[in-house]
Amino acid sequence: MKVIVTGAAGFLGYSVVSELLAKGHYVYALVRPGSKHNERLRNLNNIEIIEGDIYANNYLLMWPHDKCDSLIHLASQGARFDEKAQAGNVAAGLKMIDLAVSAGCKRIIYTGSQAEYGATREIQTEDMPVNPFCPYGKAKVELCNKSKGAAEENNLEWIWGRVFSVYGKYEPGSRMLPQLITAMKNGEEYKLSSGTQNWDYIEAGDAAAAIITLTERGKSGEIYNIANSDYKPLREFAETVREHYNKGRIIYGEDPNPYVSLQPSVEKLQQDTGWSPRKVFSDSLEYEISE
């Protein structure tokens, strides 16, 4: 396949590109102009790097390259509670329909988030009502609904993958797990919530493989959870990190508010595609953290 990937030099984007290339696909990598992260892709084969601003009004509405098979939209901007940035993500995401049509794509894959489910303590299945509490989650739900309708109007096959907590190579150092790993490596203290809420971590390569599997053989019009589904209390993951480095100290505090507990089901993804995770959390803690 020839596949367009937006946000291709980002944390998850790099793994998606790597997995696509490993499977013999050709990649058009859409990246932010001038980003230092673009260097991650420079020495890869079977890839064309295209620098462009997907938030610009005239962005690549006429595709000047070869006809492609699919578009995977990963690009995102802004903090979770930044309403203006999240509104921009919805607008840019809808423009990807125009790009996919211009490029002759048959299929478009969007990535959503666990944030769509909100502060629930139930098992998260794709058919349960969504109830996001932050602008990021609300924007994902809005884009999910609007992009599905737009794809249908343009005869595009559409799939939505709700991605849960990804970790691994090039994870931003500002996130909790990289901060915890760094603190434990250095023998420092790290403060967490009570850690009683369930959590689910999926390694970046496994998440990328799931996205590509959906691109290849997921069912059009469907929403899929992308997670490990080996969920457990967050405290157990934290203690695994502490024990791995055998130094440092974790100080546990009060329950978080809102109390988000991740208990995803990936039964639908596995049944429809045959995908299953390959990496075990305890064996995957040595990875390059991004600045």
C-alpha positions in Angstrom: 0.0 0.0 0.0 0.9 3.7 -0.3 -0.2 5.3 2.9 -0.3 9.0 4.0 0.5 9.5 7.7 -0.1 12.8 9.4 1.9 13.6 12.6 4.4 11.0 11.2 7.4 12.3 13.3 5.5 12.3 16.5 5.6 9.8 19.4 3.0 7.4 18.0 3.6 8.5 14.4 7.2 7.3 14.4 6.1 3.8 15.4 3.3 3.7 12.9 5.7 4.8 10.1 8.3 2.2 11.2 5.7 -0.6 11.3 4.4 0.4 7.9 7.8 0.3 6.3 8.6 -3.0 8.0 5.6 -4.5 6.3 6.7 -3.2 2.9 4.3 -0.3 2.5 5.3 3.1 1.1 4.8 6.1 3.3 4.1 9.8 2.6 5.0 11.3 6.0 3.3 14.6 6.7 5.2 16.5 9.4 5.3 20.0 11.0 7.6 22.4 9.1 11.0 22.8 10.9 10.3 20.3 13.7 13.5 18.8 15.1 11.5 15.5 15.4 11.5 15.3 11.6 15.1 14.1 11.8 13.8 10.8 13.1 12.6 9.9 9.7 15.5 11.1 7.5 17.4 7.9 7.1 14.4 5.6 6.5 13.7 4.0 3.1 10.5 4.0 1.1 9.3 7.2 2.6 8.7 10.7 1.3 8.8 13.5 4.0 6.4 16.3 3.3 6.5 19.4 5.5 3.3 21.3 5.8 0.9 22.9 8.3 -2.4 20.9 8.4 -3.9 23.9 10.3 -3.5 26.2 7.3 -6.6 26.9 5.2 -5.1 25.8 1.9 -3.2 22.8 3.1 -2.7 20.2 0.4 -6.3 20.2 -0.8 -4.9 19.1 -4.2 -2.6 16.2 -3.7 0.5 16.7 -5.9 1.8 13.1 -5.5 1.0 9.6 -6.5 -2.4 8.0 -5.9 -2.6 6.4 -2.4 -4.5 3.7 -0.7 -5.1 5.0 2.8 -4.7 8.0 5.1 -3.8 7.6 8.8 -4.5 10.8 10.8 -2.4 11.1 13.9 -1.5 14.8 14.0 -2.7 16.8 17.0 -1.9 20.1 18.8 -2.4 21.8 22.1 -3.1 20.8 25.7 -6.1 18.8 26.8 -7.9 21.8 28.3 -7.0 24.2 25.5 -10.4 24.7 23.9 -9.1 26.8 21.0 -6.4 24.3 20.1 -8.9 21.4 20.3 -11.3 23.2 18.0 -8.4 23.5 15.6 -7.9 19.8 15.8 -11.5 19.2 14.8 -11.2 21.5 11.8 -7.9 20.1 10.7 -9.2 16.5 11.1 -12.2 17.2 8.8 -9.9 18.7 6.2 -8.2 15.3 6.0 -11.3 14.1 4.2 -10.4 16.5 1.4 -6.8 15.3 1.4 -7.8 11.7 1.2 -10.2 12.3 -1.7 -7.5 14.4 -3.5 -5.0 11.6 -3.0 -7.4 8.9 -4.3 -7.5 7.1 -1.0 -10.1 4.4 -0.4 -9.9 4.4 3.4 -9.2 6.9 6.2 -8.2 6.0 9.7 -8.7 8.4 12.6 -7.2 8.0 16.1 -9.4 8.9 19.0 -8.7 8.6 22.7 -9.6 6.9 26.0 -10.7 10.5 27.0 -13.9 10.0 25.0 -15.2 7.6 27.7 -14.7 10.2 30.5 -14.6 9.3 34.2 -16.2 5.9 34.1 -15.3 2.8 36.2 -17.1 0.4 33.9 -15.4 -1.9 31.3 -15.0 0.3 28.3 -16.5 -1.2 25.2 -17.0 0.6 21.9 -20.8 0.5 22.1 -21.1 2.2 25.5 -22.1 5.9 25.7 -19.2 8.4 25.6 -19.0 11.1 28.3 -15.9 13.2 28.0 -15.2 15.9 30.6 -12.3 17.7 29.0 -12.1 19.7 25.8 -9.7 17.2 24.3 -12.1 14.3 24.8 -15.0 16.4 23.6 -13.1 17.4 20.5 -12.4 13.7 19.7 -16.0 12.8 20.0 -17.0 15.7 17.7 -14.4 14.8 15.1 -15.5 11.1 15.3 -19.1 12.0 14.6 -18.4 14.6 11.9 -15.7 12.8 10.1 -17.8 9.6 9.8 -20.5 11.5 8.1 -18.1 13.4 5.8 -16.4 10.1 4.9 -19.7 8.5 3.9 -20.6 11.6 1.8 -17.3 11.2 -0.1 -17.5 7.3 -0.5 -14.5 6.8 1.8 -14.1 3.8 4.1 -13.8 5.2 7.6 -12.4 3.7 10.9 -12.0 5.2 14.3 -9.4 3.8 16.7 -9.7 4.9 20.4 -6.2 4.8 21.6 -5.5 4.2 25.3 -2.3 4.9 27.2 0.7 4.4 24.9 4.3 4.3 26.1 7.6 3.6 24.5 10.2 5.1 22.2 10.1 8.9 21.8 7.4 9.3 24.5 7.5 12.9 25.6 9.4 13.5 28.8 6.6 15.6 30.2 4.3 12.6 30.6 3.8 10.7 33.9 5.5 7.4 33.0 8.7 9.0 31.6 8.9 11.3 34.6 8.5 8.2 36.9 11.2 6.2 35.0 13.6 9.1 35.2 13.0 9.6 38.9 13.5 5.9 39.6 16.7 5.8 37.5 18.1 8.7 39.5 17.1 7.3 42.9 14.7 10.2 43.5 11.2 10.6 45.0 8.2 10.8 42.8 4.7 11.7 43.9 1.6 10.0 42.5 -2.1 9.8 43.3 -3.3 6.9 45.3 -2.8 4.7 42.3 -5.9 2.7 43.0 -7.5 3.4 39.7 -7.1 0.8 37.0 -4.8 1.6 34.1 -3.9 0.1 30.8 -0.5 0.6 29.0 0.1 -0.4 25.4 3.6 -0.2 24.0 3.9 2.1 21.0 4.9 -0.6 18.5 1.9 -2.7 19.6 -0.4 0.3 19.2 1.1 1.1 15.8 0.6 -2.5 14.7 -3.1 -2.3 15.7 -3.6 0.9 13.7 -2.0 -0.7 10.6 -4.1 -3.9 11.0 -7.2 -1.7 11.0 -5.9 0.0 7.9 -5.4 -3.3 6.2 -8.5 -5.3 7.3 -10.6 -3.4 9.8 -14.3 -3.1 9.1 -15.4 0.2 7.6 -17.7 2.3 9.7 -16.5 0.8 13.0 -14.9 2.1 16.2 -12.2 0.1 17.8 -10.4 0.3 21.2 -6.7 0.2 20.8 -5.3 -1.0 24.2 -3.4 -3.9 25.8 -6.4 -4.9 27.9 -4.1 -6.2 30.7 -5.4 -3.5 33.0 -4.5 -3.3 36.7 -4.2 -0.7 39.4 -1.8 2.1 38.4 0.1 1.5 41.6 1.1 -2.0 40.3 2.6 -0.4 37.1 4.4 2.2 39.2 5.9 -0.5 41.5 7.0 -2.5 38.5 9.1 0.6 37.4 10.5 1.1 40.9 11.5 -2.6 41.2 13.0 -2.5 37.7 15.5 0.1 38.7 15.7 -1.0 42.4 16.1 2.6 43.7 14.0 5.6 44.2 10.8 6.1 46.2 7.2 6.6 45.2 5.0 8.7 47.5 1.3 7.9 47.0 -1.4 10.5 47.7 -5.1 10.8 47.5 -7.5 9.5 44.8 -7.5 11.6 41.6 -10.4 13.8 40.9 -11.9 13.1 38.4 -11.4 9.4 39.1 -10.6 7.9 35.7 -10.2 4.1 35.7 -9.2 2.4 32.4 -10.6 -1.0 31.8 -10.7 -1.4 28.0 -12.0 -4.3 26.1 -10.2 -5.1 22.8 -12.3 -8.1 22.0 -13.8 -6.4 18.9 -10.3 -5.5 17.5 -9.1 -9.0 18.0 -12.1 -10.7 16.5 -12.2 -8.5 13.4 -8.4 -8.4 12.7 -6.6 -11.1 14.7 -4.4 -8.5 16.3 -2.9 -9.1 19.7 -0.2 -7.2 21.7 3.4 -8.5 21.6 5.1 -6.5 24.4 5.0 -7.0 28.1 5.2 -3.9 30.3 7.9 -5.1 32.7 10.2 -6.0 29.8 9.7 -2.7 27.9 10.9 0.0 30.2 14.2 0.8 28.6 13.3 3.2 25.8 14.4 6.6 24.5 12.4 9.5 26.0 11.9 12.6 23.9 12.7 16.0 25.2 
